[in-house]
Amino acid sequence: MRIAPASEHLGYDLIGDIHGCAQTLERLLGELGYAHVDGVWQHPARRAIFLGDLLDRGPRIREVVALVRTMVEAGFALCIMGNHEYNALGWHTRALPGSGRQHVREHNARHERIIRETLAQYRDAPEQWQSDLDWFQQLPLVLDGGNFRVVHACWDAALIEPLYQLYPDGRIDEHFLQASCERDSFARQVLDRLLRGTDMALPHGMTLTGSDGFTRAFFRTKFWEEDPQTLGDVVFQPDGLPDEIAEMPLSAEQRADLLVYPASEPPLFVGHYWQTGKPAPIRPNLACLDYSAVKYGQLVSYRFDGERHLSRDKFVAVNVRRPEAP
């Protein structure tokens, strides 16, 4: 979706993954100068942009969705789809006949574990859950303000431009969602890349079990390194890689498969990646705003006013207080 650029007359406050931490979100909005007026959090001169992943894991999922949805519908915020909104839609959407599965998001133990807390918190409100699912379906995958861009995990122009040909506002429909069941489909490529980012297979068929308890054969990769030499140069995930793997040189084929968001492009804001430490730009035109809020980390915002180079001073963060976490 194309939106008005940031300027001295219209600033945007970009907010990272919330995952059900409603009390922390209210504290952050207060820090940013928003006020709760007539049932809606609002600011007289700024708009919030939420980077997706409102649900799952946290203790107040319904409250977060209600707060953000109310802001969006009142015109005080925008919100994009994260992989957890996509997962929720896929969990409830029937797969196409012949796909070999019943739902877009298979109902296996791994997927159930991720969405369990959301389903539990909506158990007594099925009509609200269906209404919120319908709203998730309306969320755009990307926002483009001309002088800045927003996507949940990774900006890939080679996929976004043809996506706009099909969906000029960046909002996909149920058919596109169902098409993502097919491994080699355009829909699958778009949703994997934009909502989950880039990855690379571990060498020699290896697997690693992360701190979240999931075992994976792939690791998340950076999409901005201009001249990486080793696997360690491109890894971008909380657990990192064992030294003996990180030191392995990248092959020519691996290097060719890497995506690079050029330093000459407009500032890009993403969530998704469970950062830690003091919030700062990854580089002058790239910032990740997911700082592990639901793991007792920080809920992070960036106050963007159209600057070409992102500044450490424009991050606003609040720590998540116990017991607001799973």
Secondary structure, DSSP 8 states (H G I E B T S, - for coil): -B-----SS-EEEEE---TT-HHHHHHHHHHTT-EEETTEEE-SSEEEEE-S--SSSSS-HHHHHHHHHHHHHHTSEEE---HHHHHHHHHHSB--TTSSSSBSS---HHHHHHHHHHHHHTTT-HHHHHHHHHHHHT--SEEE-SS-EEESS---HHHHHHHHHH-TTS---HHHHHHTTSTTSHHHHHHHHHHH-EEEE-GGG--EE-TTS-EESEEEE-S--SS--BHHHHB-STT---HHHHTSB--HHHHHH-----TTS--EEE--S---SS---SBTTEEE-EE-GGGT-EEEEEEESS-SS--GGGEEEEE--TTS--
